[in-house]
Amino acid sequence: MKNIITLAIFLVFFISCASQLDGLDETDLYVEKSIEYYKDKKYSKARDRFQNIINNNQGTVLAVESLYYLALCEYELREFNNAKQSFKEYVRYSQDDLRRQDAEYKICLCMFELTLDYNKDQTATKKAIDEFQTFIEKYPGDKKYLSEVNQRIMFLREKLAFKQYKSAILYVKSSQYDSAEIYLDTLLTQFRDTKYADDARIAKIIIFLMKDDIKQAESFLHNNEKYFDEPNGIYDSGEEFEDLNDNGKWDFIDKNNNGTYDKGEVSESFKDNQNNIRYKEAKAIIDNSTNHKITIKGLYFFDYLKKIL
């Protein structure tokens, strides 16, 4: 009788252990299949499976790592708000430093994708810029993401600059020149490293001429000659500028003998386009309003206005 009881206990223990092992194997296969779905770009299936793994394994390493894949699937499905939250949760609990850094970068990408068109509220754009800058400050020695981060920051800054420019032009159209100048001055102060800076300078000249203040237009052109046709964030060969300092000089990336520059090293100001196309364009506007007895309020101006608007 005693032997029968002992045998029964052993069988129950064995069956219990076997069940746990089978469960572990099934989990491994389930995770493996989920990753396979992700790699095959079947993101909806993969997302649902990783969410299931998280729900059934809360508080485990498996659940934390599944969070990362869940966030990747959500990102690919353009569910950027959900992806951002999943990446944030992963960063909070993960012990994998490299993957955490990648997740932090992808949080920035989610915020980038959540920004709105220039003619809508730009709060999200400003927050995305701050998030990218915080990321770079947190990982200053890591250049893995630097190039792409700088490109995206420049893109967002140009969106903000374009909003300023378009607002100014609306005021120009309604002859509210003082209001237009406020927007143009903000653009030239905060976003003078964007591609819209020359447009803003030309718009300022047009405003002076619309006010019949040719001397002020000429003075502005003279004082800003060195800023026309400057590189706007991107060097001709494709290397990026870090930013434009208050002293009118540029910070570059990766300086060496082939013409690229290290972040933080300062180079003398120079022209991106030696032909000074935009400067000549601005000068021609003034010349046409003075030398040919055609006021800026005449046909020449309206032809140009159509071009820039």
Protein Blocks (a to p, Z undefined) as FASTA:
>chain_A
ZZmmmmmmmmmmmmmmmmmmmmmmmmmmmmmmmmmmmmnopaklmmmmmmmmmmmmghia
klmmmmmmmmmmmmmnopaklmmmmmmmmmmmpcbfklmmmmmmmmmmmmmmmpccfklc
fklmmmmmmmmmmmmmmmmmbcklmmmmmmmmmmmmmmmmmmmmmmmmmmmmnopaklmm
mmmmmmmmmmmmbfklmmmmmmmmmmmmmnopaklmmmmmmmmmmmgopaehiafkopac
fbdcfkopacdehiafeopacehiacddddfblnlmmmmmmmmmmmmmmmnopafklmml
mmmmmmmZZ
